[in-house]
Amino acid sequence: MHILYHTNLTVDLLCQRNNADHNTDEITTRQLIVRRGQPFLITVEMSFAFQPSDVKAVWSCRLDDRSDLQRGIVTLSVTPAVDAPVGRYALSVETESGRAAKESLVVLFNPWCRDDMVFLPDEKERREYVMNEQGIVYKGTAHYIISDVWEFGQFEEEMVDICLRLLDVNPKYQKDPDDDVAARCNPIYVSRVISAMINSNDDRGVLTGRWDDNYQGGTCPTRWNSSVTILQQWYNNSCMAVKFGQCWVFAAVMCTVMRFFGIPCRVVTNFDSAHDENNSLTIDEYFDEYGLKSTEGSERIWNFHVWVEGWMKRPDLNRGSKYDGWQVLDPTPQERSEGVFCCGPAPVAAIHEGATDLKYDIPFVFSEVNADKINTDGSKTKMKFTRMCLCVYSGINELQPNSTLKLNITVTPYKVGLKTLVADFDCSAFRDVKGSCTIYVRP
């Protein structure tokens, strides 16, 4: 952004006011951080009267009513384009004789703006999936669920440099900076880059995964409880991968980065989660001539697997708003997507429908929640549990100990048979509420 004036001047970015208006003051008030599609104010003081015809700006820019032109005090209302790429921008203010001031600002996605691709209508959900810095990550088995508290910390001040650095070291930026920066206007593109950069399999990503119980030279994944610690270590060690992570660590760190950039995000746990390696929508098991299960070629069903869901529109699918909303994204390096270890965004609505011909990676995610297990004799075994951990809101802010709360929850089952319905909330209001029941879904 470039503004030209005729005389000596001082510039006030009004960081405290602007950041509060843009829901970024929890990050910092020492630098300007704004959200696209929403105006912010800049005050410029000059030693002479100001002529309005001298304003030049790339974004939408107008004189605010608080200006006092005769005294040389100009208050500008500047609005970043609603499709502006996220990232750091240079702001320069010049006199006729040359540059007099140079500032910078950071632009983020805006889930409060109706025209932004990440607009989330419900303020309670914005508070939970954008602003909440703590959460619960679920692990264990479908019969024995373990909940761990996690510190997302997306509004720690150092997250500004860390998350912007993560975008700048991704291979697409290294190959073609101009194309990569231009594409950062699109949360679909940005979320795929983040998914790839949380793991270190193809790049200078944040985490190295390990599943063989040998954590020498690193940290056991169960010891992590904060994204901030991991991201700080990665950034301070010249973007060298942190050792070690597993699925819930990858997902929690990605949730932090997504929420920092303004993309609504939640961590989701899927129990009895299948890993289909060949997009057959089935899980194949092989046995040797003695009837022993072979590890060669057999696909897996994990006790649990954790990924994230991000909220965004999907105009790239050309189906109107049908597949807008929650999108599965998985940073755990399992299979390649377009040659890179990343996954998604895959619309949850498309997964429910079994629309496996759409982007991105829907057959793989569909198999995780809905695959059939195929044995060598051709017999088919239905997976017993197809479950996701989600969050339900009731509008009640506080619960008293031993009190009773009735929730009406509508669910749409997609497969018949015996199912376990588990109420285990990850939102702050219901963190201690747990319960389960067995149901039978009829044809």
N, C-alpha and C positions, 0 to 999 in steps of 0.2 A: 504494500500500500504506500502511496506517495502523495504528499500534500505540499503545495508550494505557496509560500508567503513572501512579503516584500520587506521584512525588517527583522531586527533581533527579537527573539522570542523565548519563552519557556513553555514546556509541555507537561501537563499533569494527566496521567492515564487513569486517575480515579480508581485505582485497583480495588480498594476496599469496597466501594459502592458497586462497581461493575461486577466484581466476583460474587458478591452477595446476590445480586440480581440474577446471575447466571448459574447459581448453585455450585460454585467452584471455590468459595471462600474457605471451605474446610481444607482445601489443598494448601492455599497460601493467599496472602493479600499483598505479597511483596513483588509479584509479577502479574501481568494482566492475562487471565485465562477466561475465554468467553466461549459461548456455544453458537454455532452457526444458525442463521435465520432469525437472530434476536439482536436488537440494537444495543450498543454500549456508547458511553459518553467519553469525550476527550476535551479537555480545556486547554486552550492555547492563549497565552498572554503576550501581547506585543506592545511596543512603545508608541505606536501610532494607531490611528483609526484604521479599521479593516474594511476592505472593499469586497463584498461577497462574490463578485465575478472572478476573483483570483483563486477560488478553491478548485483543486484537481484531485480526484480520488478514483481508484479502481472499483471499490465496493460502493454500495449505496451510501451516500453521505449527504446530510442536510444540516443547516444551522438550527440549533436548538433555541427555544424561546428564552433560555437563561443567558444568552449571549448579551454582551454590552459592547456593541461595535464601536461606539464613539470613544470608549476607554481602551479599545484594543483587546477586549476579552472575548474570545470566541469559544463557544461550547458547541462541539460537533456531535451529532448523533450518527454513528456509523453502524451499518448492518452487514455482517458477512453474508455472502450468498448462501442460501439454504443447501446448496450442493457444493459448497466450498470444500476442498480437500482438508482433512484434519492434519494438524501439525503446527510447527512454529513458523511465524511470519515476521518479516522485517517491516517496521513502520518508520518512515523517514519524513522529517519536516525540514524544509529548505527555505532559505532566504534568496533574494535575487543574486547575492554574491556567492552562494554555495550552500552546502549542507550545514544546518545549524544544530540539528538534534536527530538522534537515531535511537529508536526503541524497538522492542520486540513484543509479540504477544503469541499466545497459543490458542488455537481454535479446535474445539471438540464437537462431536456429534451432539444433537439436541433432542432428547426424548420428550421434552416439553413443547416442542414446535410441531404443529400439525403437518407441516409440509416436509418435515425431515423423514427420511426412510426409517428411522428408528423410533418414531413417535409412539409413545405408550400412553393410552388414554387415561388409565387409572392412576391417580396420585399415590394411593397406597402401594401399588405395585412399583411405581417409580422409586418410592422411598425404600422399598425392600430390595429391588433388583438393580438399582443404580447407586443409591446413597448408603446403603447398609454396609458397614465395614467389617462386620462379624457374621458368622454363619455356622451351620452344622453340616458336616460331611458324614454320610452314612456308609458303613462297611458291614462285613460279617456275612451271614447267610440269610436266606429268606425266612428261616425259622428262628434265627438269633441275630437281631439287628443291633449293631454297635454304632453309637453316635459320638463323634469327636468335634469339639469346638475348633473352628478355624478362624484365624485373623487374616482377612483379605487385605485390609490396609490400603485400599486404592487411593486414598486421599492423603497419604504421607507425602510431604513436599518433594522428596527425592523421586517419587514416581513420575514426575514430569520428565526429567532427564532420562530415567530408566526406560520408560515406555516409548518415548520418541526414539531413543537409541535402538530399541528392539526393531522398530520399523526400518531404521536406516542401515542395519547390518543384514537385513534379509537379502537373499541372493537376487531377487528381482530388482531391488534398488541398486545393488552392485552392478548388475548387468545393464540396466537402463534407468538411471535416476529420474529422468523427465517423465517417462511413462509410468513409473511406479508412483511418483508423487501425484500425478494427475489422477491416477486410479484410486487414490486415498479418499476421494469424495464418496466412494461406494462402500457401505458397511459389509456387503457380501465379499468384496475383495479384501478389505482390511481384516475381516474375521478369518478368512482362509490363511492370510499371512500370519496372523497371530497363532492359529492352530499349528502351522508348520514350525514357527519359531519357538514355541514352548518346549518342544523336543529338539534334540541336537543331532538327529540322525542324518540330516541333509545339509546342515548349515552350522552357524555359530549360535545355536539355540540355547535355551536356558538350562534344560535338565537332561541328564543322561539316565535312561531307565535301566533297572536291573531287577531280575526276578529269580535269581538262583541262590539267594540268601548269603551271598558273599559280598559284603559291603566294605571290605578293606579299602582304605584310601578315600573313603567318603562317609556319608551319613546314612544310616538305615532309614528308609522311607517313613517308618512308623514314628520316628522322632520329630518329624517336621510338624509344626502347627501354625505356621505363618508364611504367607506369600512374600511378605516384605523381606524377611531374612534371606530367602532364596534369591529374590531379584536383586537385592543389594550385593550379595556375594557374586552373582553373575556380572553385574555392572562394574564392581570394584576390581574384579580380576580380569579386566580387558575382554569381557564377553566370553570367557571360558566356561564351558558347561559345568553346572553344579552336579555333584554326585551324592545321592542317587534319588530317583523318583519312581513311583508307580502310579497307577491310573488316577487315584484320588488326589495325588500331589500335582500331577499334570493339570487336572481339571481345575483345582482350586487356584493355581497360579494363573491359568487362563482367565478364570472368572475375574480376578483382580485387574488384569490388563484390559479386559473388555469393559468393565465398569468404569475404569479410569477414562477411557476414550468416549464414554457416554452411551455405549451399547448395552441395553438392559440384559442382564445375564444371571442365570441360576445354575447351581450344581445339581446334577441328577444322578441317582444311583439306580442301576438296573440289576436285579438279582437273577441268578441262573442265566447269565448273559453268554450268548453263543458267539463264537468266532468263526465265521464262514470265510475261508481263504480263497474260494474260487467263484463267488457270486452265484452259487447254485441254489441259494435260499434253503439249503439243508445242511445239517451237521453230519458228516460221514465218519463212522467208526470202523476200523479194520482189525481183524483178529487173525492170528497165525494158525497153522494146522493143528495146534494143540489147544486151541480155544482161548489163548491168552491175548489180551488186547495189545495191539501193536502201537507203539508211539510214532512209527513212520507213517506219515500221511493222515493220521487221525486228527480231526479238528476238535476244538476244545469247547467246553462249557464252563465258564468261570463261575465261582460262587457269587461274585458280584463284579460289576464294572462301572466306572464313574466317568461321565462326560459332562459337558455343559450344554445349555440351550441359550441362544441369543435371540433377541426380539428384533425383527426387521421386516420390511416389505420385500417381496420377490418379483419385481417387474420383469426380470430376465426370463421367467417361466411363461410369460404371455398367457396367463390364466386369470387376468383381473386380480382381485384381492383374495382369491381362493386359498392360496398358499402363503399369504402373509402371516406374520405372527412368530411363534416360537420355532426355532431352527436348531437341530442337533449339530453340535460341533465337538469334535473329539481330538485333543492334542496328543493322546497316547499313541506312540508309533506302532500301529498294528499292520496296516496295509497301505500301499501307495495310492494316492489320488492324483491323477494326471502327472504321475512320475515323482510325486513328493509325498513324504509321510505327513499327511494331514487328512482331515475328514470333515465334510460338510461345507457350507450349511445345507442340511437336509430338512425340509419342512416336516414338522411333526404331523400335520394334517395329511401329507402325502404318505408318510409311513403308516398311519392308521388305515389309509385306503389301499395300501399295497401298490401305489403308483411308482413302480420301480424304474420307469423310463425317464424320470426327471432328475435334474441336477440338485445337489451333488451327493454321490455315494449312498443313495437310498437303498439299493439292494443289500449293502453291507449292514447298515443300521437296521433295516427290516429283519434281517436274519438274527441280529443280536437279540431282538425282542420276540421274534415270532417264527424261528426256524423249526423244522421237524428234524429229528435225529434219525438217520438212516443207518441200519446195520448191514453187514456184509451179505446177509441172506435176503436183503431187500425189504425186510420188515421196517415199519415206521413207528417211531415212538414220539408221542406228543410231549413237548416240553411242559412241565407241570406248572411253572410260574412264569408269568409274563407281567412284570410289574415295574413301575417307575415311582420314584419318590418325588412328589410335587408339593406345592404349598397352597392352602386354602385360606381365604380371608373371611372373617365374620363381622368386621367392623367394631369389635370389642377390643379396647386397648389394654385392659388389665383383667386378670382372673384372680380370685381369692383362693387360698389353699382349700382343698376338699370341696370346692364348688362344682356344680354340674353345668355343663354347656351342651346344648343340642345343636348339631350342625346338620343341615340338609345338603348332601353331596350327590350330584348326578354323575354317574360314570357310564361310559358306553363300552361294553365288552366286545371284543372282536373275535374271540374264540370260545367255543363251548368247553365245558368240563369243570372240574373242581379247581377253585382258585382261592388264594389267600388275600384278603383285603386288609391292608395295614394302614392305620392312621398314625403317622409319625412325622410331625411338622418341623420344617426348618426355618420358619419365620419367627421373629423374636417374640411375638405375643403368645405362641403356643409351643415353645421349645421343649417344655416338660410334659406335654400331653402325648400319651402313647396308648395304643389299643389295636386289636386285630380281631378278625372273625373269618370263618371259612364260608364261602358261598359256592353255589353250583350254578353255572351259567347254562341254561337250557338252549337247545337249538332254536 
